[in-house]
Amino acid sequence: MKTVVLCGKKMNYDQLLDFSKLSEEVVVYDDADETKLAKRVQDADILVTKENPVTREMIASFPPQLKLIVEAGTGYNNLDIQAAREHGITVCNVPAYSSESVREMAIMFLLMLSSSMQIQSAMLERGDKSNFTDYLCVPHNEVYGKTLGVIGEGHIGSLVIRTALSLGMNILVYTRTKKEDRDGIRHVSLDELLAESDYISLHCPLNDATRHIIDADALKKMKKSACLINTSRGALIDEKALYKALRDGEIAGAALDVQETEPLPEDSPLFTLSNVILTPHIGWKAADSRKRLVGIIRQNIEAYRSGNPINVVN
């Protein structure tokens, strides 16, 4: 069987991954050029994608023997899974491959926002050593005893909660399905979470119900001292509203590993703010996570070929 991998460079930018073990024949393309997709998959049995759009029109052009699409990630909102179903194509995702890495990213953001590490590093970069001579002249706070609001309590959200509890934080959780409270964790409405949290971390999928779940109204409900963390999907936040809230001091800060448009345009006003931490969607990119990713892609393919597909999303 032949497997075609798109966006290979995004996953294997450091050449640490081995895609050759996915099937008997594997062809890897660095990009996902839509104009070349039909030609690239014309004799493929399996397609592996990474966050690139796969539309109804594209799926209609696929050869009849292509019956499996593997999205090399957890989210699959880039795929028209209904169209795939109509064409008899199974779609699998790769859940939980980067959960530990993204958990660490969210906690790192939490600690960076609460402490003065980023500010002090910037001071030294510009040659300002006053922090060493004037004692501590920038804000530096604990997270112990503070309240973390978590929107979404899936695998990654649960890991973040577990770590935050070990740091002595109080936890508020908002989920679409109400769950039982337990030690240190209260399940509340979204409005209550927004109003009471010192830090808010997003861990929900992107869909019609969650798009811009953090909009101008939501930001106005947050404490002025609160900070927002997003390691999930960029479009969960209305970036224009967030920029205004950060600029005008409606909230204290934000840390974003994901953005509405990726890569974030170089002229984005978010780059001009000192109270926002920006990273280029690197939460999943740890070498350990990416090697795990390839392993689970292989498991998906092997399970499908054995007649017992796993991680099916359509």
C-alpha positions in Angstrom: 0.0 0.0 0.0 1.1 3.5 -0.7 0.9 6.3 1.9 1.3 10.0 1.0 2.3 12.4 3.8 1.7 16.1 3.4 3.3 18.9 5.5 6.3 16.6 6.2 8.5 19.6 6.9 6.1 20.9 9.6 6.4 17.6 11.4 10.0 16.6 10.6 11.8 20.0 10.4 14.8 18.5 12.2 14.9 15.2 10.4 14.4 13.1 13.6 11.3 11.3 12.3 11.1 8.1 10.2 7.9 8.0 8.0 9.1 5.0 6.0 7.7 2.6 8.5 4.1 3.7 7.9 3.5 1.3 5.0 5.3 -0.5 2.2 5.6 2.6 0.1 5.7 6.1 1.6 6.0 9.4 -0.3 6.6 12.6 1.8 5.9 16.1 0.6 7.2 19.1 2.6 4.1 21.2 1.9 0.4 20.8 1.3 0.1 22.6 -2.0 -3.6 22.4 -2.9 -3.0 22.8 -6.6 -0.8 19.7 -6.6 -2.9 17.5 -4.3 -4.9 15.6 -6.9 -1.7 14.6 -8.7 0.1 13.7 -5.5 -2.6 11.3 -4.3 -3.6 9.8 -7.7 -2.2 6.3 -6.8 -2.3 6.6 -3.0 -4.2 4.3 -0.6 -3.6 6.4 2.5 -3.3 10.1 3.1 -1.6 11.6 6.1 -2.2 15.3 6.7 -1.2 17.9 9.3 -3.6 20.8 9.9 -4.0 21.6 6.2 -7.5 22.0 4.7 -9.0 18.9 3.0 -12.3 20.1 1.5 -15.3 18.4 -0.1 -13.9 19.3 -3.5 -10.5 17.8 -2.8 -12.1 14.6 -1.4 -14.3 14.3 -4.5 -11.1 14.3 -6.6 -9.4 11.5 -4.7 -8.8 8.1 -6.4 -11.3 5.4 -5.5 -8.6 3.3 -3.7 -7.8 6.0 -1.2 -9.9 4.9 1.8 -8.0 6.2 4.8 -7.1 9.8 5.9 -5.0 10.2 9.1 -5.0 13.7 10.6 -1.6 13.9 12.3 -2.9 15.6 15.3 -5.8 15.8 17.8 -8.0 18.4 16.1 -9.6 17.7 12.8 -11.7 20.8 12.1 -9.6 21.2 8.9 -11.2 18.1 7.4 -14.6 17.8 5.8 -15.3 14.5 7.6 -18.9 14.4 6.3 -17.7 14.4 2.7 -15.1 11.7 3.6 -17.9 9.6 5.1 -20.0 10.0 1.9 -17.1 8.8 -0.2 -16.5 5.8 2.1 -13.2 7.2 3.5 -12.3 6.5 7.1 -10.8 9.5 9.0 -8.6 8.9 12.0 -6.9 11.4 14.3 -4.0 11.1 16.7 -5.3 11.8 20.2 -3.1 12.5 23.3 0.3 12.2 21.5 1.3 15.7 22.7 -0.7 15.9 25.9 2.3 16.0 28.2 4.1 18.6 26.1 1.1 20.9 25.8 0.4 20.5 29.6 4.0 21.6 30.2 3.5 24.5 27.8 0.4 25.7 29.6 2.0 25.5 33.0 5.2 27.3 31.7 2.9 30.1 30.5 1.2 30.2 33.8 4.4 30.6 35.7 5.8 33.1 33.2 2.7 35.3 33.6 2.8 35.1 37.4 6.6 35.7 37.7 8.9 38.4 36.4 11.1 36.0 34.4 10.1 37.4 31.0 10.4 41.0 32.1 13.8 40.4 33.7 15.1 38.6 30.6 14.0 41.5 28.4 15.7 44.0 30.8 19.0 42.2 30.5 18.7 41.9 26.8 18.6 45.7 26.5 21.4 46.1 29.0 19.2 47.2 32.0 20.7 45.7 35.2 18.7 47.8 37.6 16.9 44.8 39.0 20.2 43.7 40.5 20.9 47.1 42.1 17.4 48.3 43.0 16.3 45.0 44.6 13.2 43.6 42.8 11.6 46.4 40.9 9.1 44.4 38.7 6.1 42.4 39.8 6.8 38.9 41.0 3.9 36.7 42.3 3.1 33.2 43.4 0.4 31.0 41.9 -0.2 29.3 45.2 -3.7 30.1 46.5 -4.7 31.7 43.2 -7.6 30.5 41.1 -7.1 28.8 37.7 -10.1 28.6 35.4 -10.0 25.7 32.9 -12.3 25.7 29.9 -12.5 22.1 28.7 -11.7 19.1 30.8 -10.4 16.6 28.3 -7.1 14.8 28.5 -4.9 17.9 28.4 -7.2 20.0 30.5 -7.2 17.2 33.2 -3.4 17.1 33.2 -3.2 20.9 33.6 -5.6 20.7 36.5 -3.6 17.9 38.2 -0.4 20.0 37.9 -2.1 23.2 39.1 -3.5 21.4 42.1 0.0 20.3 43.0 1.0 24.0 42.9 -1.7 24.7 45.5 -4.1 26.5 43.1 -7.9 26.5 43.4 -9.6 25.1 40.2 -12.7 26.2 38.4 -13.8 24.2 35.4 -16.3 25.0 32.7 -17.4 22.1 30.4 -20.3 21.6 28.1 -21.4 18.6 30.1 -21.7 19.3 33.9 -19.5 17.1 36.0 -19.3 16.4 39.7 -17.1 18.6 41.9 -14.2 17.0 43.7 -11.5 18.0 46.1 -10.1 21.4 45.0 -12.2 21.4 41.8 -15.5 23.2 41.2 -17.5 23.0 38.1 -19.1 26.3 37.3 -20.8 28.4 34.6 -18.7 30.2 32.1 -19.6 33.6 33.5 -18.6 32.5 37.0 -15.3 31.1 35.8 -14.6 34.4 33.9 -15.4 36.5 36.9 -13.5 34.6 39.6 -10.4 33.2 37.9 -6.9 34.8 38.2 -5.7 32.7 35.2 -7.8 31.1 32.5 -6.5 28.3 30.3 -8.3 27.1 27.2 -8.4 23.3 26.5 -11.5 22.8 24.4 -11.8 21.8 20.7 -12.7 24.4 18.0 -16.2 24.0 16.7 -19.2 26.3 16.0 -20.1 26.4 19.7 -16.6 27.3 20.9 -15.4 29.7 18.1 -14.7 33.0 19.8 -15.8 31.7 23.2 -13.5 34.4 24.5 -14.9 37.5 22.8 -15.2 41.2 23.9 -18.0 40.4 26.3 -16.1 37.5 27.9 -13.0 39.7 28.3 -15.0 42.4 30.1 -16.2 39.8 32.6 -12.6 38.9 33.6 -10.7 40.5 36.4 -8.4 43.3 35.4 -5.6 41.4 37.1 -6.4 38.2 35.2 -4.3 36.5 32.5 -5.5 34.3 29.6 -3.6 31.2 28.3 -4.4 29.5 25.0 -2.6 26.3 23.9 -5.6 24.8 22.1 -6.9 26.5 19.0 -6.4 30.2 18.0 -10.0 30.9 16.9 -11.3 30.2 20.4 -10.3 33.8 21.0 -11.4 36.9 19.1 -7.9 38.3 18.6 -9.1 41.8 17.8 -11.0 42.0 21.0 -8.1 40.5 22.9 -5.7 43.1 21.5 -8.0 45.9 22.6 -8.4 44.4 26.1 -4.6 43.9 26.5 -3.9 47.4 25.2 -6.4 49.1 27.3 -5.7 47.2 30.5 -9.0 45.4 30.7 -7.0 42.2 31.5 -3.4 41.9 32.7 -1.8 39.6 30.2 -2.1 36.7 27.8 0.1 33.8 26.6 -0.8 32.4 23.2 0.8 29.4 21.6 -1.9 29.4 18.9 -3.4 32.2 16.9 -6.4 32.7 14.6 -4.1 32.9 11.6 -0.9 30.8 11.6 1.8 31.8 11.2 0.8 35.0 12.9 1.1 37.8 10.4 4.3 39.9 10.9 2.1 43.1 11.1 -0.1 41.7 13.9 -0.5 44.3 16.6 -0.1 41.6 19.2 3.6 41.7 18.5 3.7 45.3 19.8 2.4 44.5 23.3 4.6 43.9 26.3 1.9 42.0 28.2 1.5 39.2 25.8 3.7 36.1 25.4 3.6 34.7 21.8 5.0 31.4 20.5 4.5 29.8 17.0 2.3 26.8 17.9 5.2 24.8 19.4 3.3 23.0 22.2 3.1 19.8 20.1 6.6 20.1 18.6 8.7 18.5 21.3 10.8 15.7 19.8 9.3 13.1 22.1 5.8 14.2 21.1 6.5 14.0 17.4 8.1 10.6 17.6 5.0 9.4 19.5 2.9 11.0 16.8 4.5 8.9 14.0 4.1 5.8 16.2 0.3 6.4 16.6 -0.1 7.2 12.9 1.4 3.8 12.2 -0.9 2.1 14.7 -3.9 3.8 13.0 -2.8 2.5 9.6 -2.1 -1.0 10.9 -5.4 -1.2 12.8 -7.3 0.0 9.7 -5.6 -2.6 7.5 -6.4 -5.3 10.0 -10.1 -4.4 9.8 -10.3 -2.9 13.3 -9.8 0.8 12.8 -9.0 3.0 15.9 -9.3 6.7 16.6 -12.0 7.1 14.0 -13.7 10.5 14.0 -16.2 10.1 11.2 
